[in-house]
Amino acid sequence: MISRLHGILLEKNPPQIMLDVQGVGYEVDVPMSTFYNLPANGQSVTLLTHLAIREDAHQLFGFGSAEERNTFRQLIKISGVGARTALSILSGLSVAELAQAVSLQEAARLTRVPGIGKKTAERLLLELKGKLGADLGHSSPGTAGSDQQHDILQALIALGYSEKESSTALKALPADVSVAEGIKLALRHLVKSN
């Protein structure tokens, strides 16, 4: 089992990348959330991986975080959800958004992902309940504060910051901050860290 790769990024062709690990080129499929956080070609990168072996193919999937890989593994355990569909889900929704959709049982949010119909969305919500949505309970209890933080996060992403950068900046904010003030403070944090 290949669990982790560290090497030089050679090519980026969404959703696939090529990684040179000491002279061996690995083709790795990554969700768009990981893809957007990759460095430029020629730079060093580390990915957590999942190797899927089928009769007709060996596929390597890469993830920027353990949380993404664990979610991918939960998704492919569900009947009717293959690796491509799981990758599509993680490309369309962040782990936090997926967990929130599961917690709130929002099938409509899942059906916005290409390839996910109403029945598949309902099956995902049912199968993931208690496995994924429970993680969210301690960080986003569904209060007005979490709505404000969600709005701040979306504003930062709209301004061109990655989800990872935006989430890091969000963690540095006071819990009861207003949306406008939160955006200002988060932008200051992002400018300082760069």
Backbone hydrogen bonds, N-H to C=O, Kabsch-Sander energy under -0.5 kcal/mol:
donor,donor_aa,acceptor,acceptor_aa,energy
3,S,1,M,-0.7
5,L,47,L,-2.8
7,G,45,V,-2.4
8,I,20,D,-2.5
9,L,43,Q,-2.8
10,L,8,I,-0.5
10,L,18,M,-3.0
11,E,18,M,-1.2
13,N,16,Q,-3.2
16,Q,13,N,-3.0
17,I,28,V,-2.7
18,M,11,E,-2.1
19,L,26,Y,-2.6
20,D,8,I,-3.2
21,V,19,L,-0.7
21,V,24,V,-3.1
22,Q,20,D,-0.7
24,V,21,V,-1.4
25,G,23,G,-0.5
26,Y,19,L,-3.1
26,Y,24,V,-0.6
28,V,17,I,-2.7
28,V,26,Y,-0.6
29,D,60,L,-2.7
30,V,15,P,-3.3
34,T,31,P,-0.8
35,F,31,P,-2.5
36,Y,32,M,-2.7
37,N,34,T,-1.0
38,L,35,F,-1.5
42,G,9,L,-3.8
43,Q,40,A,-1.7
45,V,7,G,-2.8
47,L,5,L,-2.8
48,L,63,F,-2.5
49,T,3,S,-2.6
50,H,61,F,-2.2
52,A,50,H,-0.6
52,A,59,Q,-3.3
53,I,51,L,-0.6
54,R,52,A,-0.6
54,R,57,A,-3.3
59,Q,52,A,-3.1
61,F,50,H,-2.7
61,F,59,Q,-0.5
62,G,29,D,-2.6
63,F,48,L,-2.6
69,R,65,S,-1.9
70,N,66,A,-2.8
71,T,67,E,-2.1
72,F,68,E,-2.5
73,R,69,R,-2.4
74,Q,70,N,-1.9
75,L,71,T,-2.5
76,I,72,F,-2.3
77,K,73,R,-0.7
77,K,74,Q,-0.6
78,I,75,L,-1.5
81,V,78,I,-2.1
82,G,80,G,-0.7
86,A,82,G,-2.4
87,L,83,A,-2.4
88,S,84,R,-2.2
89,I,85,T,-2.4
90,L,86,A,-2.3
91,S,87,L,-1.3
92,G,88,S,-1.8
93,L,89,I,-2.3
98,L,94,S,-2.5
99,A,95,V,-2.7
100,Q,96,A,-2.3
101,A,97,E,-2.5
102,V,98,L,-2.3
103,S,99,A,-2.7
104,L,100,Q,-2.6
105,Q,101,A,-0.5
105,Q,102,V,-0.6
106,E,101,A,-2.6
107,A,105,Q,-1.0
110,L,106,E,-0.9
111,T,107,A,-2.0
112,R,108,A,-0.6
112,R,109,R,-0.5
113,V,110,L,-1.7
116,I,113,V,-1.9
117,G,115,G,-0.7
121,A,117,G,-2.5
122,E,118,K,-2.4
123,R,119,K,-2.2
124,L,120,T,-2.7
125,L,121,A,-2.4
126,L,122,E,-2.2
127,E,123,R,-2.9
128,L,124,L,-2.6
129,K,125,L,-1.0
131,K,128,L,-2.2
132,L,128,L,-2.6
133,G,128,L,-0.8
135,D,132,L,-1.1
136,L,132,L,-0.5
136,L,133,G,-0.9
137,G,133,G,-0.7
137,G,134,A,-0.7
139,S,136,L,-1.1
140,S,136,L,-2.7
147,D,143,T,-1.5
148,Q,144,A,-2.3
149,Q,145,G,-2.4
150,H,146,S,-2.2
151,D,147,D,-2.2
152,I,148,Q,-2.4
153,L,149,Q,-2.6
154,Q,150,H,-2.5
155,A,151,D,-2.1
156,L,152,I,-2.3
157,I,153,L,-2.2
158,A,154,Q,-2.3
159,L,155,A,-1.4
160,G,157,I,-1.6
161,Y,156,L,-2.0
166,S,162,S,-2.6
167,S,163,E,-2.6
168,T,164,K,-2.1
169,A,165,E,-2.4
170,L,166,S,-2.2
171,K,167,S,-1.7
172,A,168,T,-0.8
172,A,169,A,-0.7
173,L,170,L,-1.4
177,V,174,P,-1.3
182,G,178,S,-2.7
183,I,179,V,-2.4
184,K,180,A,-1.9
185,L,181,E,-2.8
186,A,182,G,-2.7
187,L,183,I,-2.5
188,R,184,K,-2.1
189,H,185,L,-2.3
190,L,186,A,-2.6
191,V,187,L,-2.4
192,K,188,R,-2.3
193,S,189,H,-2.1
194,N,190,L,-1.0
